[in-house]
Amino acid sequence: MTTDYQQLEHEYGVVLAAKRDLVAVRGKGALLYDEAGQAYIDCVGGIGVAALGHSHPKLVEAVQRQAETLITCPHILYNDIRSKMLKKLVEVTPKNLTRAFLCNSGSEAVEAALKFARLHTRRPNFVTAMRGFHGRTMGAVSATFTKKYRDSFEPLIPGFTYVPFNKIEKLEAAIDDNTAAVMLELVQGEGGVNPIQADYIAAARKLCSDRGALLIIDEIQTGFCRTGKFFACEHFDLQPDMMTLAKALGGGVPIGATMINADINIDVGLHGSTFGGNPLACAAALAAMETYQDDNLAQRAAEMGAYFESRLAEKPLSQVRVVRRLGLMIGIEIKHKVLDILAQLLERHIIALPAGPNVIRLLPPLIIEKEQLDRVIEVLQELLA
Ligand SMILES: Cc1ncc(COP(=O)(O)O)c(C=O)c1O
């Protein structure tokens, strides 16, 4: 049976990633199950999406209820659940961000931020970071540094400059009168789990303000409690001009958002989205955000992340170069390529991700149980000794 599904995906789908030999058919909490009912500890969580784990009862209930009530509602009409979700989103994000554009993915949220920045500043150019990742659509991939994502699709959107991450003088040299915006991740996810330095982001904020450029923070991977705060911005007391969100916003249901400050004005008709803000996704996002708050999952991510790191360090790990971490966003840089270790983890029923060639990336659900994390630590200690 399992092989049939694999064959069907290969035959009829555009295969988007190197596939693991696992057909996931069901999930509960931090576990995924294959057809035979075998459990796997999910340290990928839909690539940072399933912060509440799988089939969280509050999310299931909200989606079920909304599916029976109203699934779609265009922007030409008002909608009850969309309005409540927007209010909640503005409440939880940094206080200078006063409105949200709703879409369906991270790339679309980035795309909107780039358009809004050009519109607001009337300037053409953007500065982003080396090793940054912002998505796959034409604008988002133009903003993304890694050549392998960009090269086959040229010509891309002009006007992007990539600067070394955490080097203030290079950023200072790159921002000029033509810079519409600087866009940064606060922990580079795909690029290797690289946290930003406090003095660098403070300098970025000041340089943008002084030179009339906007500061866009891409919290698509870091948002919604992942790093031990509701948003990674809070680690730095940072007020960006725009913020892009997706992944954990809907707890698994596709939804993205571009948060904007009060000065940015988007005239009616200039931008849009058919599916963006549909009631089903909004119901999921509202339930997810309420659960992040009610269950204090930011604190849980901070505590479990610290526990993971200190317990992992209890045994000598000769293959590890360094562990980089903020909350439950974990990167373990090893001295060789990671693919072999990822395969061995899977053999031991643990699913993990790479971030670049030699970093093991773990983005477990924030509700992962201590015993499950203990098992991950034990296996990593065995494999990386
Ligand atoms: C920081 C960041 N920005 C943007 C994206 C693109 O999001 P999506 O895949 O939903 O388009 C991702 C996805 O991994 C991401 O990690």
The ligand as an SDF file (V2000), in Angstrom:
LIG
                    3D

 16 16  0  0  0  0  0  0  0  0999 V2000
   11.5230   32.9730    6.6540 C   0  0  0  0  0  0  0  0  0  0  0  0
   10.6550   32.4770    5.5500 C   0  0  0  0  0  0  0  0  0  0  0  0
   10.0930   33.3520    4.6960 N   0  0  0  0  0  0  0  0  0  0  0  0
    9.2900   32.9410    3.7010 C   0  0  0  0  0  0  0  0  0  0  0  0
    9.0120   31.6030    3.4870 C   0  0  0  0  0  0  0  0  0  0  0  0
    8.1020   31.1790    2.3620 C   0  0  0  0  0  0  0  0  0  0  0  0
    6.9100   30.7020    2.8700 O   0  0  0  0  0  0  0  0  0  0  0  0
    5.9470   29.7640    1.9740 P   0  0  0  0  0  0  0  0  0  0  0  0
    6.6680   28.4900    1.7430 O   0  0  0  0  0  0  0  0  0  0  0  0
    4.6950   29.6130    2.8060 O   0  0  0  0  0  0  0  0  0  0  0  0
    5.6750   30.5110    0.7080 O   0  0  0  0  0  0  0  0  0  0  0  0
    9.5890   30.6640    4.3450 C   0  0  0  0  0  0  0  0  0  0  0  0
    9.3450   29.2230    4.1300 C   0  0  0  0  0  0  0  0  0  0  0  0
   10.0860   28.3610    4.5420 O   0  0  0  0  0  0  0  0  0  0  0  0
   10.4310   31.0990    5.3990 C   0  0  0  0  0  0  0  0  0  0  0  0
   11.0010   30.2300    6.2470 O   0  0  0  0  0  0  0  0  0  0  0  0
  1  2  1  0
  2  3  1  0
  2 15  2  0
  3  4  2  0
  4  5  1  0
  5  6  1  0
  5 12  2  0
  6  7  1  0
  7  8  1  0
  8  9  2  0
  8 10  1  0
  8 11  1  0
 12 13  1  0
 12 15  1  0
 13 14  2  0
 15 16  1  0
M  END
$$$$
